[in-house]
Structures are given as structure tokens and as C-alpha cells.
């Protein structure tokens, strides 16, 4: 079985080509293309408003020596640490919306796995994953680039992410 490290490497490769310094036109940053809301969840960033538009107008907390978006982009270890924290938070969100109850179920010819759920939540959030699951795959939310929840559920199925999903 593929490991958690394989999952992270493959997710990073899909998100940015594995480039820790990647910064896309929507303001998503680093190897995993994390936005303001994700870095708030991880304790790296604070913003006065709840308008998460990735303009990076808030304040970095200094966690792992990250005091700016430039620091984040230049700190691979901070990005790896943030991703683990974020995946644990995302698993909590997935459980809170009942997505974990779909583990092992077949939708559109594939089996729902924990790693697939985590990857799909990375793409569009737990709420979009829930929409997909509850609709039995009829509603398939997509990101700004046209990538669908279902494509991540399938592509990232079957990794051992048990250390995240305790």
C-alpha cells in the first residue's frame, strides 16, 4: 500500500509540480497550494476579516519561523508541517459533515477511501465533498481550473493515511 509520504508527494506533485515556491494566480502558495483559510487552520496566519481572498493582507504568526508569505514559500519544512496539521483538521471537518460514513461505499464505479476524501477536501473543502457523496456522485463540484472532486477522490484513493485519520 502507498504510504502517507507517497500521498503527500503525489498531492504536492499534482498541486504544484512539487514546487515549494509555487504561487498561482489565485494566491495559493507553496507545494500544496495553500490559501489563507488553510494557513489560519494550521496556526501560521491571522486575518482580521473572514474574507479569505488570498491577498495575504493579514499577519503571519511566526510559527516555524514564518513571518511572511515569502518566508512560507522559502521554508519547505514549514509547508510539510502545515500540510500535516491541515490534513488532520480536514479529517475532523470530513467527520463532522458525515463524509467518513461513506468509506468503503462505491460511487460511479470506485470505492471511497480516506485518502481520496482528504485529497478531495484539499481541492474543494469538506462541504463540497459532502455534496458529492450525498448526491451519489451526481453533484461534482470543481475548482477554478475545472478539476473535480470526483477526480481527486479517484486519483488519491488507496493510500495509508491512518496516522491522519485516527
N, C-alpha and C positions, 0 to 999 in steps of 0.2 A: 504494500500500500504506500502511496505517496505521503510524505511527512508534512508537518506544519511548515517546515522550512521550504519544502518544494512548493507548497501553496503560496507562501509569501513571495518567493522568487517568481513564480508564474503570474501572480497577480501584479506584481511590480513590472514585469515584462509587458503585460497586457496594457497596463495603465500608462506607462511612460517609456517603454523600452528598457526599463531598469535604470533610468537616468535620475539620480538623486537631485540634479539641478533643474529638472524639467519644470516649466511654468507655462500653463496653457492660456489660451485667450479668455477663458472664463475665470482666471485667477486661481485655479487649482495648482497645488505646489508639490514638488518632490516626486520621488519614485512611485508613491501610491496616489498621487494627485489628490491630496487632502485639502479641504476647504476650511474656512473659518469655523464653521459649526463643529467639524471633526476635531480641530485642534482645541476648541473650547472643551469638548467632551474629554479630551486627553489631559487637560490641565496646562497646556502650553500657551494659551491665548485668552484674552478677555476683551469683550466688546460692550460698550455702553448700551447699544440698542440690540434688538433682536432681528435687525435687518442684516441677514447674512448674505452679502453680495460679493464676498471675497475681494473687497477693496483694501483689506488689511489696514484699516484705519484705527483699529483697536490697539491694545498693548499686549506684548508678549510677557510671559511671567518669569522668564529666566530659567525655567526648568531645563535641565541638561545643557545649560549654557546658551539657550536660545532666547535672544533679546530682540530679534527682528526676523522678517521673512528671509532676508539674506542669510542670517545665521542658520535658520532651519534648512534652507537649500544646501548649505555647505556643511551640514552635520548628518552624515549617514546614520550614525548610531542613534541620534535623537529621532530620526524618521522611523527606524526599526522599532525603537521603544514605543513611540507614539502609535504605531500600527498595532502592536500587541495590545496596548491599552484600549485602542479604538475597537478592535475586534471583540474584546471582552464586553465592552459597552454595547456593541451592536448585538451580541448574542443575548444580552439582557433585554434589549428592545424587541428582538425577534420573539423571545419567550413571552414578553408582556403582551404582544399582539396575537399570540397563539400560533405563530408560524412553526414552532417546534412540533406541534401536534401533527404536522404533515410529513414528518420524517418517515421514510420508507414507502410513502404513497407514490403511485405512478400518475404522472400528468403528462399528456402529449407524448407518451411512449418512453419516458425516462423516470428514474427513481429520484425522489427528493432526498438530498443528503445535507448534513450540517455544513459542510464546506461550500456546497452550492448556495445554501441560504445566506451564508456570510458574504460570499462574493456578490450575490445579487443585492444584498443590503448595502454593500460598499458602493455599488453602482447607483442605486436609486433610493436607498433607505428602506427601513423595515415596513413602513406603511405601503409602499409600492409592492414590496414582496407579498405582503398580506393580500393586497388587491388581486395579484396574480393567483395566489393559492386559493383564495375563497371563490374566485371565478372559474376555478379548474382550468386555468390557462387561457381563458377567453380574453381577459384584460391583460395586456402585456406591456406595461409601461416602458418607455425608452428614455435614454438620456439625450442631451443636446446634440450628440453626434449620431443618434439613431441606434445606439446599442440597446438591446432589450434585456429585461430582467431574465426572461427565459434563456437567452444565450449565455448569460453568466451562470445561471442555475445548472445548465448542462455542461458548460466548459470546465467549471470548477468542482464538479461532483467527484466524490470518492477520495478526498484527501483526509488524512487523520488529523483532525483539529480538536481532538478530545481534550487537550490541555486548555483550550479556549472555552469549550462548552461544558465545563464541569457542572 
